[in-house]
Amino acid sequence: MRLLPAPRDAGRIPYPMVFGTLTLLAAAAAWIRLSPALEWIPPLCLFRRLTGFPCPACHGTRALATLATGRIGPALALNPLVTLLALASLLLALVSVIRRISGLPLLRVEMGSRETAGVRAAAVALVAANWIYLVASR
């Protein structure tokens, strides 16, 4: 795996900033969705309704809403994977903004086929570990 400078051009989409913005919007929406005035809205997890088990993303909305208030520990307890992905997204967006403002080149990741397979396997393992945690903690 190598980090390489990416060429700057007008057509390039700044994905870290896009995902960071989406994370902020999702956290704000989650915070609004879980405000006391809207508590009458039932949970929407169809998987949990059908099986009785939480899905890998269960409590993700609550985790984002908790994270929006600045409480990282309780957000991690609700859904560690959603919380860590949100924090990573915000960090990458911040780094991207700083690099863009300072004139430093943008970065891109180059991986071989084995590394790509390893990243995919790690992602599946993280989702499985998160799901095991959610099932065990409820």
Short mmCIF file of the C-alpha atoms (twelve columns), coordinates in Angstrom:
data_MODEL
# 
_entry.id   MODEL 
# 
loop_
_atom_site.group_PDB 
_atom_site.id 
_atom_site.type_symbol 
_atom_site.label_atom_id 
_atom_site.label_alt_id 
_atom_site.label_comp_id 
_atom_site.label_asym_id 
_atom_site.label_seq_id 
_atom_site.Cartn_x 
_atom_site.Cartn_y 
_atom_site.Cartn_z 
_atom_site.pdbx_PDB_model_num 
ATOM 1   C CA . MET A 1   0.000   0.000   0.000   1 
ATOM 2   C CA . ARG A 2   1.329   3.392   -0.945  1 
ATOM 3   C CA . LEU A 3   0.168   6.959   -0.407  1 
ATOM 4   C CA . LEU A 4   0.757   8.975   -3.551  1 
ATOM 5   C CA . PRO A 5   0.082   12.610  -4.370  1 
ATOM 6   C CA . ALA A 6   -3.058  13.047  -6.411  1 
ATOM 7   C CA . PRO A 7   -3.181  15.625  -9.175  1 
ATOM 8   C CA . ARG A 8   -5.373  18.627  -8.534  1 
ATOM 9   C CA . ASP A 9   -7.960  19.271  -11.182 1 
ATOM 10  C CA . ALA A 10  -11.351 20.898  -11.286 1 
ATOM 11  C CA . GLY A 11  -13.118 17.617  -12.073 1 
ATOM 12  C CA . ARG A 12  -11.760 15.678  -9.062  1 
ATOM 13  C CA . ILE A 13  -14.335 15.078  -6.316  1 
ATOM 14  C CA . PRO A 14  -12.924 15.715  -2.814  1 
ATOM 15  C CA . TYR A 15  -14.352 12.536  -1.275  1 
ATOM 16  C CA . PRO A 16  -13.018 13.101  2.271   1 
ATOM 17  C CA . MET A 17  -14.754 16.475  2.429   1 
ATOM 18  C CA . VAL A 18  -17.946 15.037  0.925   1 
ATOM 19  C CA . PHE A 19  -18.051 12.156  3.416   1 
ATOM 20  C CA . GLY A 20  -17.145 14.468  6.311   1 
ATOM 21  C CA . THR A 21  -19.999 16.785  5.393   1 
ATOM 22  C CA . LEU A 22  -22.376 13.837  5.089   1 
ATOM 23  C CA . THR A 23  -21.259 12.602  8.517   1 
ATOM 24  C CA . LEU A 24  -21.979 15.997  10.066  1 
ATOM 25  C CA . LEU A 25  -25.383 16.111  8.381   1 
ATOM 26  C CA . ALA A 26  -26.187 12.547  9.531   1 
ATOM 27  C CA . ALA A 27  -25.206 13.391  13.110  1 
ATOM 28  C CA . ALA A 28  -27.371 16.516  13.024  1 
ATOM 29  C CA . ALA A 29  -30.292 14.562  11.556  1 
ATOM 30  C CA . ALA A 30  -29.870 11.860  14.192  1 
ATOM 31  C CA . TRP A 31  -29.812 14.471  16.938  1 
ATOM 32  C CA . ILE A 32  -33.006 16.055  15.557  1 
ATOM 33  C CA . ARG A 33  -34.646 12.628  15.049  1 
ATOM 34  C CA . LEU A 34  -34.015 11.678  18.676  1 
ATOM 35  C CA . SER A 35  -35.128 14.969  20.168  1 
ATOM 36  C CA . PRO A 36  -37.819 14.556  22.860  1 
ATOM 37  C CA . ALA A 37  -40.454 16.065  20.586  1 
ATOM 38  C CA . LEU A 38  -40.055 13.145  18.162  1 
ATOM 39  C CA . GLU A 39  -39.884 10.240  20.630  1 
ATOM 40  C CA . TRP A 40  -43.216 8.936   19.366  1 
ATOM 41  C CA . ILE A 41  -41.574 7.744   16.105  1 
ATOM 42  C CA . PRO A 42  -40.940 3.972   16.411  1 
ATOM 43  C CA . PRO A 43  -37.556 2.392   15.638  1 
ATOM 44  C CA . LEU A 44  -37.270 1.493   11.964  1 
ATOM 45  C CA . CYS A 45  -34.980 -1.569  12.026  1 
ATOM 46  C CA . LEU A 46  -36.856 -4.207  10.045  1 
ATOM 47  C CA . PHE A 47  -34.190 -6.855  10.748  1 
ATOM 48  C CA . ARG A 48  -34.669 -6.432  14.503  1 
ATOM 49  C CA . ARG A 49  -38.445 -6.563  14.161  1 
ATOM 50  C CA . LEU A 50  -38.293 -9.793  12.155  1 
ATOM 51  C CA . THR A 51  -35.558 -11.637 14.060  1 
ATOM 52  C CA . GLY A 52  -35.401 -10.053 17.492  1 
ATOM 53  C CA . PHE A 53  -31.653 -9.526  17.023  1 
ATOM 54  C CA . PRO A 54  -30.001 -6.185  16.343  1 
ATOM 55  C CA . CYS A 55  -28.532 -5.616  12.890  1 
ATOM 56  C CA . PRO A 56  -24.893 -4.467  12.563  1 
ATOM 57  C CA . ALA A 57  -26.091 -0.855  12.292  1 
ATOM 58  C CA . CYS A 58  -28.608 -0.954  15.169  1 
ATOM 59  C CA . HIS A 59  -28.319 2.008   17.518  1 
ATOM 60  C CA . GLY A 60  -26.264 3.812   14.878  1 
ATOM 61  C CA . THR A 61  -28.681 6.730   14.864  1 
ATOM 62  C CA . ARG A 62  -28.462 7.020   18.634  1 
ATOM 63  C CA . ALA A 63  -24.664 6.733   18.429  1 
ATOM 64  C CA . LEU A 64  -24.499 9.595   15.899  1 
ATOM 65  C CA . ALA A 65  -26.867 11.710  17.986  1 
ATOM 66  C CA . THR A 66  -24.761 11.062  21.088  1 
ATOM 67  C CA . LEU A 67  -21.612 11.850  19.140  1 
ATOM 68  C CA . ALA A 68  -23.197 15.112  17.967  1 
ATOM 69  C CA . THR A 69  -23.392 16.154  21.630  1 
ATOM 70  C CA . GLY A 70  -19.687 15.398  22.074  1 
ATOM 71  C CA . ARG A 71  -20.025 12.251  24.203  1 
ATOM 72  C CA . ILE A 72  -17.687 9.760   22.544  1 
ATOM 73  C CA . GLY A 73  -17.749 7.063   25.249  1 
ATOM 74  C CA . PRO A 74  -21.533 6.588   25.305  1 
ATOM 75  C CA . ALA A 75  -21.576 6.700   21.487  1 
ATOM 76  C CA . LEU A 76  -18.995 3.899   21.370  1 
ATOM 77  C CA . ALA A 77  -21.123 1.866   23.786  1 
ATOM 78  C CA . LEU A 78  -24.173 2.246   21.526  1 
ATOM 79  C CA . ASN A 79  -22.467 1.202   18.261  1 
ATOM 80  C CA . PRO A 80  -18.662 1.150   18.112  1 
ATOM 81  C CA . LEU A 81  -18.404 0.700   14.345  1 
ATOM 82  C CA . VAL A 82  -20.716 3.581   13.423  1 
ATOM 83  C CA . THR A 83  -18.976 5.833   15.957  1 
ATOM 84  C CA . LEU A 84  -15.472 4.983   14.746  1 
ATOM 85  C CA . LEU A 85  -16.458 5.372   11.085  1 
ATOM 86  C CA . ALA A 86  -17.991 8.778   11.831  1 
ATOM 87  C CA . LEU A 87  -14.882 9.930   13.720  1 
ATOM 88  C CA . ALA A 88  -12.594 8.646   10.941  1 
ATOM 89  C CA . SER A 89  -14.708 10.389  8.323   1 
ATOM 90  C CA . LEU A 90  -14.515 13.680  10.197  1 
ATOM 91  C CA . LEU A 91  -10.751 13.312  10.681  1 
ATOM 92  C CA . LEU A 92  -10.169 12.597  6.980   1 
ATOM 93  C CA . ALA A 93  -12.330 15.583  6.051   1 
ATOM 94  C CA . LEU A 94  -10.330 17.827  8.372   1 
ATOM 95  C CA . VAL A 95  -7.015  16.597  6.940   1 
ATOM 96  C CA . SER A 96  -8.341  17.117  3.415   1 
ATOM 97  C CA . VAL A 97  -9.431  20.679  4.194   1 
ATOM 98  C CA . ILE A 98  -6.075  21.494  5.810   1 
ATOM 99  C CA . ARG A 99  -4.155  20.065  2.831   1 
ATOM 100 C CA . ARG A 100 -6.357  21.965  0.390   1 
ATOM 101 C CA . ILE A 101 -5.995  25.287  2.269   1 
ATOM 102 C CA . SER A 102 -2.242  24.905  2.727   1 
ATOM 103 C CA . GLY A 103 -1.696  24.001  -0.932  1 
ATOM 104 C CA . LEU A 104 -0.269  20.568  -0.162  1 
ATOM 105 C CA . PRO A 105 -1.062  17.880  -2.726  1 
ATOM 106 C CA . LEU A 106 -4.052  15.681  -2.138  1 
ATOM 107 C CA . LEU A 107 -3.308  12.040  -1.375  1 
ATOM 108 C CA . ARG A 108 -4.551  8.839   -2.930  1 
ATOM 109 C CA . VAL A 109 -4.070  5.268   -1.784  1 
ATOM 110 C CA . GLU A 110 -2.702  2.696   -4.185  1 
ATOM 111 C CA . MET A 111 -3.128  -0.973  -3.233  1 
ATOM 112 C CA . GLY A 112 -2.353  -4.268  -4.890  1 
ATOM 113 C CA . SER A 113 -4.897  -7.055  -5.265  1 
ATOM 114 C CA . ARG A 114 -3.705  -8.857  -2.096  1 
ATOM 115 C CA . GLU A 115 -3.952  -5.679  -0.049  1 
ATOM 116 C CA . THR A 116 -7.404  -4.961  -1.433  1 
ATOM 117 C CA . ALA A 117 -8.521  -8.482  -0.471  1 
ATOM 118 C CA . GLY A 118 -7.040  -7.975  3.007   1 
ATOM 119 C CA . VAL A 119 -8.885  -4.682  3.474   1 
ATOM 120 C CA . ARG A 120 -12.149 -6.312  2.382   1 
ATOM 121 C CA . ALA A 121 -11.612 -9.225  4.786   1 
ATOM 122 C CA . ALA A 122 -10.835 -6.795  7.608   1 
ATOM 123 C CA . ALA A 123 -14.018 -4.837  6.839   1 
ATOM 124 C CA . VAL A 124 -16.114 -8.022  6.989   1 
ATOM 125 C CA . ALA A 125 -14.406 -8.992  10.266  1 
ATOM 126 C CA . LEU A 126 -15.100 -5.544  11.761  1 
ATOM 127 C CA . VAL A 127 -18.783 -5.701  10.816  1 
ATOM 128 C CA . ALA A 128 -19.023 -9.230  12.283  1 
ATOM 129 C CA . ALA A 129 -17.251 -8.190  15.497  1 
ATOM 130 C CA . ASN A 130 -19.531 -5.166  15.828  1 
ATOM 131 C CA . TRP A 131 -22.591 -7.350  15.322  1 
ATOM 132 C CA . ILE A 132 -21.398 -9.842  17.944  1 
ATOM 133 C CA . TYR A 133 -20.876 -6.952  20.360  1 
ATOM 134 C CA . LEU A 134 -24.389 -5.604  19.693  1 
ATOM 135 C CA . VAL A 135 -26.015 -9.021  20.124  1 
ATOM 136 C CA . ALA A 136 -24.044 -9.731  23.333  1 
ATOM 137 C CA . SER A 137 -24.672 -6.335  24.891  1 
ATOM 138 C CA . ARG A 138 -28.460 -6.286  24.414  1 
# 
